[in-house]
Amino acid sequence: MRIPFVSGQVVNKKTQSHRSFAVFLGLVGVLTLTGTLLLVLAPAPLSPSASSSLFAIEAPNNLDVIFDTRVAVANSRWKYVFIHHSATAAGNALTLGQTYGSLGDHFVIGNGDGAVDGEVQIGHRWNQQTTAAPPPGATSIAPTCISICLIGDFDRTLPTPTQMRRLNQLVTALQSRFRIPASNVLLIENPGTPASPGKYFPAAAVRDQLLP
C-alpha cells in the first residue's frame, strides 16, 4: 500500500513510525553483518616483537634516523658490530622473527626478495635498546654488540651491490656515532650457519671500507 504524502509529510504517522523502526533494524543488521565479515577477512594480528616496531628506510642520504629510537640511545654502551647472513634465499625482518619466535637482530638488510634491495629494517631490539639474540651457530652475543643480518644465503651466492653499499653506510654510521674501531667489527668463521657471513661474502672489501 502506498503511503500518501501531503506537502512532503506522511499523513499516517503510525505507519511512518513502523517504517522508520524497520529501516533502523535493517541498518543495524547490515552493520552487524559488515563488522562480522571484516573480522573474518582481517589477517591475524602480527607479533609485536616481530613487526610492530619495524620500519624501512628507503635509500636515504644518511642514516641518522636510526638513532631516533623509542628508548634513548646510550652512546657508551655499544662497542661491537656483528655482521652475518640469514642463510635463506629470501626474507625480511618479519619472516626472521616468525622463524625464530622473535627477531634477534638489531638491523636487517633486504636483498630484493621479501624486502626492497638494500632496504634497512630496524628491529624492536634496537628500538628498545636491548641485547641482540645469537643466530644459530653462535652460542651467545655480548650485550654491547650490535647485530646486523643481511638477507641471503652467501654460501651459495653473493650479496647484491646495493646490500653492500647500504651495509657500508650503516656500519660507518654506527662506527662514527659510537666510536667503534674496525677491529671491533666482527665477521665470525662458522661455515654453514647463519652466524657466519657466508663463504661468498666479500669480507676483505668490507674491511677495506671500515673506519679505522
N, CA, C and O of each residue as an XYZ file, in Angstrom:
848
protein
N       0.855     -1.202      0.000
C       0.000      0.000      0.000
C       0.880      1.239      0.000
O       1.770      1.371      0.840
N       0.639      2.137     -0.929
C       1.397      3.372     -0.999
C       0.993      4.299      0.139
O      -0.187      4.430      0.462
N       2.001      4.945      0.747
C       1.714      5.898      1.819
C       1.499      7.263      1.188
O       2.398      7.768      0.516
N       0.300      7.896      1.388
C       0.033      9.201      0.782
C       0.829     10.316      1.450
O       0.961     10.344      2.673
N       1.358     11.233      0.644
C       2.098     12.379      1.160
C       1.303     13.639      0.893
O       0.663     13.771     -0.150
N       1.345     14.565      1.840
C       0.736     15.868      1.663
C       1.772     16.902      2.071
O       2.180     16.945      3.231
N       2.199     17.732      1.134
C       3.195     18.771      1.378
C       4.487     18.195      1.982
O       5.123     18.803      2.844
N       4.843     17.008      1.499
C       6.106     16.409      1.922
C       6.042     15.719      3.265
O       7.080     15.241      3.722
N       4.885     15.627      3.946
C       4.779     14.967      5.230
C       3.901     13.744      5.119
O       2.940     13.720      4.351
N       4.250     12.687      5.923
C       3.463     11.476      5.896
C       2.162     11.715      6.636
O       2.153     12.246      7.746
N       1.041     11.310      5.999
C      -0.266     11.501      6.621
C      -0.443     10.502      7.762
O      -0.919     10.859      8.840
N      -0.053      9.236      7.515
C      -0.256      8.192      8.503
C       1.004      8.097      9.365
O       1.954      7.398      9.013
N       1.002      8.807     10.499
C       2.188      8.874     11.358
C       2.504      7.527     11.999
O       3.674      7.225     12.233
N       1.505      6.721     12.284
C       1.728      5.423     12.890
C       2.483      4.516     11.918
O       3.399      3.790     12.302
N       2.064      4.581     10.624
C       2.746      3.774      9.605
C       4.179      4.249      9.431
O       5.093      3.445      9.250
N       4.370      5.586      9.490
C       5.728      6.133      9.369
C       6.623      5.622     10.484
O       7.785      5.288     10.249
N       6.090      5.560     11.692
C       6.861      5.096     12.835
C       7.292      3.653     12.642
O       8.442      3.300     12.905
N       6.356      2.808     12.175
C       6.680      1.399     11.941
C       7.745      1.261     10.859
O       8.665      0.449     10.960
N       7.588      2.080      9.823
C       8.550      2.001      8.715
C       9.939      2.447      9.162
O      10.932      1.817      8.798
N      10.025      3.526      9.945
C      11.314      4.016     10.433
C      11.994      2.970     11.301
O      13.207      2.776     11.221
N      11.196      2.292     12.138
C      11.757      1.263     13.002
C      12.308      0.096     12.183
O      13.351     -0.476     12.500
N      11.569     -0.241     11.112
C      12.016     -1.334     10.253
C      13.317     -0.971      9.539
O      14.214     -1.803      9.404
N      13.409      0.283      9.083
C      14.629      0.747      8.422
C      15.802      0.714      9.393
O      16.911      0.315      9.038
N      15.532      1.147     10.640
C      16.576      1.142     11.658
C      17.094     -0.273     11.913
O      18.302     -0.491     11.998
N      16.178     -1.227     12.035
C      16.583     -2.609     12.248
C      17.400     -3.137     11.069
O      18.367     -3.878     11.242
N      16.982     -2.732      9.856
C      17.710     -3.162      8.671
C      19.139     -2.642      8.669
O      20.064     -3.377      8.324
N      19.333     -1.367      9.055
C      20.659     -0.776      9.111
C      21.532     -1.474     10.148
O      22.712     -1.732      9.912
N      20.932     -1.776     11.308
C      21.667     -2.478     12.349
C      22.141     -3.836     11.837
O      23.275     -4.248     12.083
N      21.252     -4.519     11.121
C      21.597     -5.836     10.584
C      22.738     -5.752      9.590
O      23.657     -6.571      9.621
N      22.681     -4.755      8.698
C      23.733     -4.583      7.695
C      25.074     -4.280      8.352
O      26.099     -4.848      7.973
N      25.067     -3.377      9.347
C      26.296     -3.025     10.036
C      26.882     -4.213     10.786
O      28.096     -4.413     10.798
N      26.012     -4.999     11.410
C      26.473     -6.183     12.137
C      27.124     -7.181     11.186
O      28.187     -7.729     11.474
N      26.459     -7.413     10.032
C      26.998     -8.343      9.043
C      28.323     -7.853      8.503
O      29.257     -8.637      8.333
N      28.411     -6.539      8.229
C      29.655     -5.974      7.706
C      30.794     -6.138      8.702
O      31.905     -6.522      8.336
N      30.501     -5.839      9.977
C      31.517     -5.988     11.009
C      31.992     -7.415     11.136
O      33.184     -7.667     11.313
N      31.063     -8.353     11.048
C      31.425     -9.768     11.146
C      32.324    -10.185      9.989
O      33.310    -10.897     10.181
N      31.971     -9.730      8.772
C      32.777    -10.071      7.602
C      34.186     -9.500      7.702
O      35.157    -10.157      7.327
N      34.294     -8.268      8.212
C      35.609     -7.657      8.345
C      36.478     -8.418      9.331
O      37.680     -8.574      9.118
N      35.862     -8.895     10.420
C      36.604     -9.669     11.397
C      37.078    -10.992     10.814
O      38.189    -11.447     11.090
N      36.222    -11.601     10.005
C      36.572    -12.880      9.396
C      37.682    -12.712      8.373
O      38.594    -13.535      8.299
N      37.604    -11.637      7.576
C      38.565    -11.431      6.497
C      39.869    -10.804      6.959
O      40.879    -10.888      6.260
N      39.858    -10.172      8.135
C      41.071     -9.494      8.600
C      42.166    -10.500      8.899
O      41.888    -11.587      9.406
N      43.414    -10.150      8.590
C      44.517    -11.057      8.899
C      44.760    -11.120     10.394
O      44.365    -10.220     11.136
N      45.409    -12.182     10.830
C      45.721    -12.327     12.243
C      46.675    -11.221     12.658
O      47.517    -10.806     11.862
N      46.560    -10.730     13.899
C      47.462     -9.678     14.344
C      48.899    -10.160     14.344
O      49.185    -11.318     14.648
N      49.797     -9.253     13.998
C      51.206     -9.601     13.937
C      51.834     -9.514     15.319
O      51.421     -8.711     16.156
N      52.818    -10.336     15.539
C      53.518    -10.320     16.815
C      54.255     -9.006     16.983
O      55.025     -8.624     16.102
N      54.042     -8.288     18.103
C      54.722     -7.009     18.294
C      56.233     -7.132     18.198
O      56.895     -6.251     17.649
N      56.787     -8.223     18.730
C      58.240     -8.362     18.719
C      58.773     -8.591     17.317
O      59.952     -8.348     17.061
N      57.928     -9.056     16.403
C      58.397     -9.357     15.057
C      58.180     -8.203     14.102
O      58.909     -8.089     13.117
N      57.194     -7.329     14.357
C      56.852     -6.399     13.299
C      56.430     -5.018     13.743
O      56.616     -4.064     12.987
N      55.880     -4.862     14.910
C      55.228     -3.600     15.217
C      56.198     -2.436     15.307
O      55.811     -1.292     15.066
N      57.447     -2.703     15.649
C      58.401     -1.618     15.751
C      59.449     -1.656     14.646
O      60.557     -1.143     14.798
N      59.075     -2.271     13.543
C      59.947     -2.273     12.381
C      59.557     -1.150     11.443
O      58.374     -0.839     11.309
N      60.543     -0.530     10.785
C      60.223      0.367      9.692
C      61.364      0.354      8.704
O      62.486     -0.037      9.026
N      61.062      0.787      7.503
C      62.053      0.719      6.433
C      62.592      2.096      6.126
O      61.886      3.099      6.229
N      63.849      2.128      5.748
C      64.477      3.362      5.286
C      64.766      3.170      3.812
O      65.587      2.328      3.447
N      64.117      3.922      2.976
C      64.255      3.713      1.541
C      65.264      4.700      0.950
O      64.958      5.873      0.735
N      66.462      4.200      0.696
C      67.524      4.948      0.031
C      67.722      6.358      0.585
O      67.611      7.326     -0.168
N      68.011      6.500      1.875
C      68.221      7.836      2.434
C      69.607      8.365      2.100
O      70.491      7.595      1.724
N      69.802      9.668      2.232
C      71.121     10.240      2.034
C      72.034      9.905      3.208
O      73.247      9.776      3.039
N      71.450      9.764      4.400
C      72.232      9.336      5.556
C      71.316      8.512      6.454
O      70.110      8.428      6.221
N      71.898      7.912      7.472
C      71.136      7.027      8.341
C      70.968      7.593      9.748
O      70.853      6.837     10.713
N      70.953      8.895      9.867
C      70.778      9.499     11.190
C      69.483      9.062     11.866
O      69.391      9.045     13.094
N      68.480      8.706     11.058
C      67.185      8.319     11.608
C      67.286      7.064     12.468
O      66.419      6.843     13.314
N      68.300      6.242     12.286
C      68.397      5.015     13.085
C      68.646      5.313     14.557
O      68.445      4.443     15.404
N      69.076      6.514     14.868
C      69.346      6.863     16.261
C      68.133      7.493     16.943
O      68.183      7.839     18.123
N      67.052      7.637     16.193
C      65.808      8.163     16.755
C      64.982      6.971     17.262
O      63.979      6.598     16.653
N      65.404      6.394     18.356
C      64.809      5.172     18.889
C      63.795      5.466     19.991
O      63.776      6.553     20.571
N      62.956      4.471     20.264
C      61.937      4.621     21.304
C      62.581      4.838     22.664
O      62.148      5.694     23.436
N      63.620      4.057     22.955
C      64.421      4.251     24.161
C      65.689      4.985     23.738
O      66.322      4.622     22.747
N      66.053      6.013     24.490
C      67.205      6.837     24.114
C      68.468      5.996     23.973
O      68.735      5.110     24.784
N      69.234      6.291     22.933
C      70.484      5.575     22.670
C      71.527      5.967     23.715
O      71.750      7.147     23.988
N      72.157      4.946     24.290
C      73.249      5.174     25.240
C      74.565      5.031     24.474
O      74.992      3.915     24.176
N      75.194      6.130     24.162
C      76.383      6.109     23.311
C      77.520      5.270     23.891
O      78.305      4.685     23.144
N      77.609      5.211     25.207
C      78.724      4.498     25.829
C      78.523      2.988     25.855
O      79.450      2.248     26.184
N      77.323      2.523     25.513
C      77.056      1.091     25.632
C      77.639      0.266     24.489
O      78.264     -0.767     24.728
N      77.440      0.712     23.254
C      77.704     -0.133     22.099
C      79.183     -0.120     21.715
O      79.755      0.939     21.455
N      79.807     -1.324     21.683
C      81.246     -1.451     21.472
C      81.619     -2.277     20.235
O      82.737     -2.175     19.732
N      80.674     -3.099     19.746
C      80.958     -4.022     18.655
C      79.838     -3.996     17.615
O      78.704     -3.617     17.905
N      80.191     -4.412     16.394
C      79.204     -4.653     15.338
C      79.421     -6.061     14.818
O      80.542     -6.428     14.466
N      78.362     -6.849     14.765
C      78.420     -8.232     14.309
C      77.622     -8.355     13.017
O      76.445     -7.995     12.977
N      78.258     -8.865     11.956
C      77.615     -8.983     10.638
C      77.481    -10.456     10.271
O      78.448    -11.212     10.365
N      76.294    -10.862      9.857
C      76.078    -12.251      9.439
C      74.989    -12.307      8.374
O      74.348    -11.297      8.085
N      74.778    -13.478      7.794
C      73.731    -13.618      6.783
C      72.569    -14.439      7.340
O      72.695    -15.089      8.379
N      71.432    -14.400      6.632
C      70.252    -15.144      7.087
C      70.325    -16.615      6.705
O      69.610    -17.443      7.270
N      71.186    -16.941      5.747
C      71.287    -18.300      5.195
C      69.985    -18.734      4.538
O      69.685    -19.926      4.459
N      69.216    -17.760      4.069
C      67.982    -18.020      3.320
C      68.028    -17.216      2.032
O      68.611    -16.132      1.997
N      67.425    -17.730      0.985
C      67.446    -17.031     -0.301
C      66.623    -15.749     -0.265
O      66.926    -14.791     -0.976
N      65.585    -15.736      0.562
C      64.676    -14.594      0.627
C      64.287    -14.345      2.072
O      64.586    -15.143      2.961
N      63.609    -13.213      2.294
C      63.109    -12.947      3.636
C      63.170    -11.488      4.007
O      63.519    -10.630      3.197
N      62.822    -11.227      5.250
C      62.837     -9.880      5.805
C      62.785     -9.996      7.326
O      62.811    -11.102      7.868
N      62.714     -8.879      8.002
C      62.711     -8.904      9.461
C      61.514     -9.678     10.013
O      61.631    -10.381     11.016
N      60.377     -9.544      9.357
C      59.181    -10.230      9.834
C      59.326    -11.743      9.709
O      59.006    -12.474     10.647
N      59.806    -12.221      8.558
C      59.934    -13.672      8.384
C      60.998    -14.250      9.314
O      60.844    -15.368      9.805
N      62.063    -13.511      9.559
C      63.062    -13.979     10.510
C      62.475    -14.070     11.909
O      62.743    -15.022     12.643
N      61.675    -13.081     12.273
C      61.030    -13.098     13.577
C      60.071    -14.264     13.726
O      59.974    -14.863     14.797
N      59.357    -14.588     12.642
C      58.430    -15.710     12.680
C      59.174    -17.040     12.757
O      58.709    -17.978     13.405
N      60.323    -17.119     12.100
C      61.102    -18.361     12.100
C      61.672    -18.676     13.484
O      61.638    -19.822     13.933
N      62.191    -17.654     14.146
C      62.884    -17.878     15.414
C      62.061    -17.483     16.642
O      62.552    -17.561     17.768
N      60.813    -17.058     16.427
C      59.968    -16.673     17.557
C      60.107    -15.217     17.939
O      59.233    -14.665     18.607
N      61.181    -14.591     17.531
C      61.425    -13.169     17.782
C      62.620    -12.758     16.941
O      63.561    -13.536     16.781
N      62.596    -11.561     16.409
C      63.725    -11.084     15.624
C      64.914    -10.865     16.551
O      64.835    -10.078     17.493
N      66.014    -11.562     16.282
C      67.177    -11.460     17.154
C      68.103    -10.309     16.833
O      68.894     -9.894     17.681
N      68.018     -9.786     15.620
C      68.958     -8.762     15.167
C      68.445     -7.352     15.427
O      67.248     -7.120     15.593
N      69.376     -6.436     15.457
C      69.008     -5.019     15.555
C      68.627     -4.454     14.184
O      67.730     -3.619     14.071
N      69.330     -4.927     13.142
C      69.075     -4.438     11.784
C      69.040     -5.607     10.805
O      69.745     -6.601     10.976
N      68.208     -5.468      9.776
C      68.133     -6.436      8.688
C      68.234     -5.658      7.376
O      67.607     -4.610      7.224
N      69.026     -6.173      6.429
C      69.178     -5.515      5.132
C      68.657     -6.448      4.041
O      69.166     -7.556      3.872
N      67.644     -5.999      3.305
C      66.980     -6.818      2.299
C      67.800     -7.013      1.045
O      68.730     -6.258      0.760
N      67.427     -8.067      0.285
C      68.137     -8.367     -0.971
C      67.240     -8.279     -2.200
O      67.643     -8.684     -3.290
N      66.025     -7.754     -2.035
C      65.112     -7.625     -3.165
C      64.109     -8.752     -3.254
O      63.212     -8.704     -4.096
N      64.229     -9.771     -2.409
C      63.294    -10.893     -2.398
C      62.713    -11.014     -0.991
O      63.273    -11.688     -0.126
N      61.583    -10.349     -0.783
C      60.965    -10.292      0.546
C      61.079     -8.906      1.145
O      60.312     -8.545      2.038
N      62.023     -8.138      0.665
C      62.205     -6.737      1.054
C      62.922     -6.038     -0.087
O      63.565     -6.684     -0.914
N      62.812     -4.730     -0.131
C      63.477     -3.965     -1.188
C      64.979     -4.191     -1.114
O      65.537     -4.263     -0.019
N      65.635     -4.303     -2.246
C      67.075     -4.499     -2.280
C      67.768     -3.320     -1.595
O      67.620     -2.174     -2.020
N      68.520     -3.608     -0.536
C      69.205     -2.563      0.206
C      68.363     -1.901      1.272
O      68.830     -0.989      1.954
N      67.132     -2.346      1.425
C      66.254     -1.761      2.447
C      66.775     -2.109      3.837
O      67.062     -3.271      4.125
N      66.895     -1.109      4.690
C      67.327     -1.322      6.068
C      66.089     -1.382      6.947
O      65.307     -0.433      6.996
N      65.915     -2.498      7.640
C      64.794     -2.655      8.560
C      65.330     -2.648      9.983
O      66.328     -3.300     10.292
N      64.658     -1.909     10.831
C      65.111     -1.725     12.207
C      64.220     -2.528     13.138
O      63.002     -2.351     13.149
N      64.825     -3.407     13.916
C      64.071     -4.301     14.781
C      63.725     -3.691     16.125
O      64.240     -2.642     16.510
N      62.833     -4.384     16.829
C      62.378     -3.903     18.127
C      63.515     -3.866     19.151
O      63.490     -3.056     20.078
N      64.514     -4.746     18.982
C      65.611     -4.760     19.956
C      66.434     -3.469     19.874
O      66.916     -2.967     20.889
N      66.590     -2.938     18.655
C      67.289     -1.663     18.525
C      66.404     -0.520     18.998
O      66.868      0.390     19.685
N      65.151     -0.568     18.634
C      64.217      0.478     19.048
C      64.133      0.572     20.563
O      63.967      1.660     21.114
N      64.249     -0.571     21.237
C      64.165     -0.599     22.697
C      65.543     -0.655     23.350
O      65.658     -0.715     24.574
N      66.588     -0.634     22.519
C      67.968     -0.646     23.006
C      68.239     -1.840     23.923
O      68.781     -1.696     25.019
N      67.845     -3.024     23.442
C      68.080     -4.249     24.195
C      69.070     -5.143     23.455
O      69.370     -4.925     22.281
N      69.568     -6.147     24.161
C      70.588     -7.042     23.625
C      70.058     -7.892     22.478
O      68.913     -8.344     22.513
N      70.887     -8.112     21.462
C      70.525     -8.992     20.348
C      70.526    -10.442     20.827
O      71.106    -10.771     21.861
N      69.866    -11.297     20.053
C      69.876    -12.735     20.316
C      70.826    -13.408     19.331
O      70.865    -13.015     18.165
N      71.589    -14.405     19.761
C      72.529    -15.056     18.843
C      71.814    -15.874     17.786
O      70.842    -16.561     18.099
N      72.269    -15.820     16.539
C      71.679    -16.656     15.491
C      72.166    -18.093     15.637
O      73.137    -18.340     16.354
N      71.515    -19.048     14.973
C      72.004    -20.428     15.003
C      73.467    -20.495     14.564
O      73.852    -19.923     13.544
N      74.266    -21.200     15.354
C      75.687    -21.273     15.070
C      76.514    -20.451     16.027
O      77.736    -20.592     16.076
N      75.855    -19.585     16.798
C      76.532    -18.794     17.832
C      75.870    -19.109     19.169
O      74.646    -19.204     19.255
N      76.666    -19.267     20.191
C      76.111    -19.631     21.495
C      75.659    -18.429     22.302
O      74.771    -18.541     23.148
N      76.266    -17.281     22.044
C      75.906    -16.083     22.806
C      76.315    -14.847     22.019
O      77.035    -14.928     21.023
N      75.842    -13.713     22.487
C      76.239    -12.447     21.875
C      76.354    -11.413     22.992
O      75.492    -11.341     23.868
N      77.399    -10.628     22.960
C      77.651     -9.662     24.031
C      76.557     -8.597     24.059
O      76.063     -8.195     23.006
N      76.177     -8.139     25.241
C      75.152     -7.089     25.347
C      75.605     -5.755     24.775
O      74.796     -4.843     24.610
N      76.902     -5.635     24.469
C      77.441     -4.398     23.888
C      77.592     -4.487     22.371
O      78.196     -3.612     21.750
N      77.035     -5.554     21.772
C      77.230     -5.828     20.344
C      75.974     -5.528     19.529
O      74.878     -5.954     19.894
N      76.129     -4.805     18.441
C      75.044     -4.503     17.515
C      75.029     -5.568     16.424
O      76.046     -5.806     15.772
N      73.883     -6.207     16.224
C      73.778     -7.315     15.270
C      73.104     -6.872     13.982
O      72.025     -6.281     14.006
N      73.758     -7.167     12.842
C      73.233     -6.838     11.512
C      73.118     -8.125     10.704
O      74.090     -8.868     10.576
N      71.950     -8.387     10.166
C      71.735     -9.565      9.322
C      71.433     -9.132      7.892
O      70.543     -8.315      7.657
N      72.176     -9.682      6.947
C      71.881     -9.467      5.529
C      71.079    -10.662      5.023
O      71.472    -11.812      5.214
N      69.950    -10.375      4.376
C      69.142    -11.452      3.801
C      69.886    -12.062      2.622
O      70.327    -11.348      1.722
N      70.024    -13.376      2.629
C      70.688    -14.078      1.546
C      71.425    -15.292      2.063
O      71.765    -15.370      3.244
N      71.671    -16.237      1.177
C      72.474    -17.406      1.502
C      73.816    -17.237      0.805
O      73.977    -17.630     -0.350
N      74.775    -16.652      1.512
C      76.051    -16.307      0.899
C      77.042    -17.475      0.903
O      78.218    -17.300      0.583
N      76.563    -18.654      1.263
C      77.317    -19.873      0.987
C      77.040    -20.339     -0.433
O      77.707    -21.242     -0.939
N      76.052    -19.721     -1.076
C      75.661    -20.085     -2.437
C      75.783    -18.920     -3.425
O      76.121    -19.120     -4.592
N      75.509    -17.721     -2.953
C      75.505    -16.556     -3.840
C      76.206    -15.374     -3.168
O      76.507    -15.406     -1.975
N      76.453    -14.351     -3.949
C      76.996    -13.103     -3.430
C      75.869    -12.191     -2.953
O      74.759    -12.270     -3.478
N      76.126    -11.334     -1.976
C      75.162    -10.284     -1.662
C      75.046     -9.318     -2.834
O      75.954     -9.244     -3.661
N      73.966     -8.590     -2.917
C      73.797     -7.648     -4.025
C      74.681     -6.419     -3.797
O      75.010     -6.098     -2.655
N      75.065     -5.733     -4.873
C      75.844     -4.500     -4.707
C      75.126     -3.463     -3.842
O      75.764     -2.737     -3.079
N      73.800     -3.398     -3.963
C      73.052     -2.431     -3.160
C      73.092     -2.800     -1.689
O      73.216     -1.924     -0.834
N      72.989     -4.094     -1.384
C      73.128     -4.533      0.005
C      74.485     -4.114      0.577
O      74.564     -3.611      1.698
N      75.526     -4.320     -0.183
C      76.869     -3.999      0.296
C      77.046     -2.497      0.492
O      77.693     -2.053      1.440
N      76.468     -1.731     -0.412
C      76.550     -0.280     -0.286
C      75.819      0.185      0.975
O      76.312      1.037      1.713
N      74.640     -0.387      1.207
C      73.865      0.001      2.392
C      74.527     -0.501      3.677
O      74.485      0.175      4.705
N      75.141     -1.696      3.615
C      75.846     -2.208      4.792
C      76.986     -1.271      5.167
O      77.158     -0.934      6.339
N      77.758     -0.853      4.178
C      78.854      0.066      4.445
C      78.349      1.363      5.063
O      78.949      1.903      5.992
N      77.238      1.849      4.531
C      76.652      3.086      5.045
C      76.202      2.913      6.498
O      76.423      3.792      7.332
N      75.574      1.779      6.792
C      75.074      1.518      8.140
C      76.227      1.338      9.133
O      76.219      1.927     10.213
N      77.216      0.518      8.759
C      78.331      0.275      9.667
C      79.121      1.560      9.922
O      79.547      1.818     11.048
N      79.314      2.358      8.878
C      80.020      3.631      9.037
C      79.283      4.551     10.001
O      79.905      5.203     10.840
N      77.954      4.604      9.881
C      77.148      5.436     10.781
C      77.291      4.966     12.228
O      77.403      5.782     13.143
N      77.286      3.656     12.427
C      77.414      3.107     13.782
C      78.826      3.335     14.335
O      78.993      3.695     15.500
N      79.836      3.123     13.488
C      81.210      3.368     13.935
C      81.408      4.826     14.346
O      82.021      5.115     15.374
N      80.888      5.726     13.542
C      81.060      7.153     13.807
C      80.367      7.566     15.100
O      80.933      8.294     15.916
N      79.136      7.094     15.276
C      78.357      7.511     16.448
C      78.941      6.953     17.745
O      79.019      7.656     18.752
N      79.353      5.676     17.711
C      79.766      5.016     18.949
C      81.279      4.828     19.054
O      81.760      4.181     19.984
N      82.031      5.391     18.104
C      83.499      5.298     18.111
C      83.955      3.838     18.166
O      84.811      3.466     18.968
N      83.364      3.032     17.298
C      83.692      1.604     17.228
C      84.844      1.411     16.254
O      84.704      1.755     15.080
N      85.980      0.874     16.697
C      87.116      0.686     15.784
C      86.870     -0.481     14.824
O      86.021     -1.337     15.069
N      87.621     -0.495     13.744
C      87.474     -1.543     12.736
C      87.700     -2.932     13.328
O      87.087     -3.905     12.889
N      88.577     -3.020     14.322
C      88.870     -4.317     14.944
C      87.670     -4.885     15.701
O      87.636     -6.074     16.017
N      86.696     -4.038     15.987
C      85.508     -4.486     16.721
C      84.302     -4.736     15.804
O      83.184     -4.935     16.279
N      84.540     -4.724     14.500
C      83.510     -5.127     13.536
C      83.752     -6.602     13.252
O      84.768     -6.965     12.659
N      82.817     -7.456     13.676
C      83.058     -8.892     13.745
C      82.415     -9.664     12.596
O      81.239     -9.484     12.280
N      83.213    -10.522     11.985
C      82.757    -11.495     10.989
C      83.230    -12.857     11.487
O      84.424    -13.153     11.449
N      82.306    -13.679     11.947
C      82.657    -14.935     12.605
C      82.773    -16.076     11.596
O      81.902    -16.247     10.744
N      83.834    -16.842     11.695
C      84.026    -18.004     10.830
C      83.284    -19.196     11.433
O      83.790    -19.855     12.341
N      82.109    -19.462     10.936
C      81.337    -20.637     11.365
C      80.590    -21.157     10.149
O      79.382    -20.953     10.031
N      81.298    -21.831      9.238
C      80.734    -22.216      7.939
C      79.436    -23.003      8.047
O      79.257    -23.839      8.932
N      78.544    -22.707      7.120
C      77.290    -23.449      7.034
C      76.239    -23.040      8.037
O      75.216    -23.714      8.162
N      76.460    -21.948      8.761
C      75.471    -21.482      9.735
C      75.143    -20.008      9.487
O      75.925    -19.293      8.859
N      73.979    -19.552      9.983
C      73.641    -18.134      9.854
C      74.542    -17.217     10.675
O      74.521    -16.001     10.482
N      75.331    -17.780     11.585
C      76.220    -16.939     12.391
C      77.411    -16.426     11.596
O      78.065    -15.471     12.015
N      77.701    -17.038     10.468
C      78.808    -16.589      9.623
C      78.278    -15.644      8.548
O      77.069    -15.578      8.330
N      79.158    -14.919      7.879
C      78.708    -14.090      6.760
C      78.538    -14.880      5.472
O      78.016    -14.349      4.492
N      78.972    -16.151      5.452
C      78.899    -16.955      4.238
C      80.209    -16.904      3.464
O      80.907    -15.890      3.480
N      80.541    -17.995      2.788
C      81.853    -18.090      2.132
C      82.007    -17.157      0.939
O      83.131    -16.841      0.549
N      80.883    -16.704      0.342
C      80.985    -15.788     -0.800
C      80.832    -14.321     -0.384
O      80.806    -13.429     -1.232
N      80.732    -14.083      0.915
C      80.627    -12.705      1.389
C      81.982    -12.016      1.213
O      83.002    -12.569      1.624
N      82.018    -10.824      0.613
C      83.293    -10.137      0.344
C      83.859     -9.460      1.595
O      83.855     -8.234      1.706
N      84.340    -10.269      2.521
C      84.802     -9.752      3.807
C      85.950     -8.753      3.649
O      85.975     -7.726      4.327
N      86.894     -9.048      2.765
C      88.045     -8.155      2.588
C      87.607     -6.776      2.094
O      88.132     -5.753      2.534
N      86.634     -6.761      1.167
C      86.138     -5.481      0.642
C      85.438     -4.685      1.736
O      85.559     -3.461      1.794
N      84.705     -5.383      2.604
C      84.025     -4.706      3.717
C      85.052     -4.099      4.661
O      84.922     -2.947      5.075
N      86.059     -4.871      4.995
C      87.072     -4.381      5.935
C      87.848     -3.188      5.355
O      88.258     -2.291      6.092
N      88.042     -3.186      4.047
C      88.748     -2.071      3.415
C      87.995     -0.757      3.544
O      88.597      0.314      3.484
N      86.681     -0.835      3.720
C      85.860      0.373      3.778
C      85.533      0.809      5.200
O      84.887      1.837      5.399
N      85.971      0.040      6.185
C      85.687      0.395      7.574
C      86.468      1.619      8.003
O      87.559      1.884      7.499
N      85.896      2.363      8.940
C      86.656      3.439      9.563
C      87.734      2.804     10.445
O      87.535      1.701     10.954
N      88.854      3.470     10.632
C      89.943      2.876     11.438
C      89.497      2.571     12.864
O      90.288      2.072     13.665
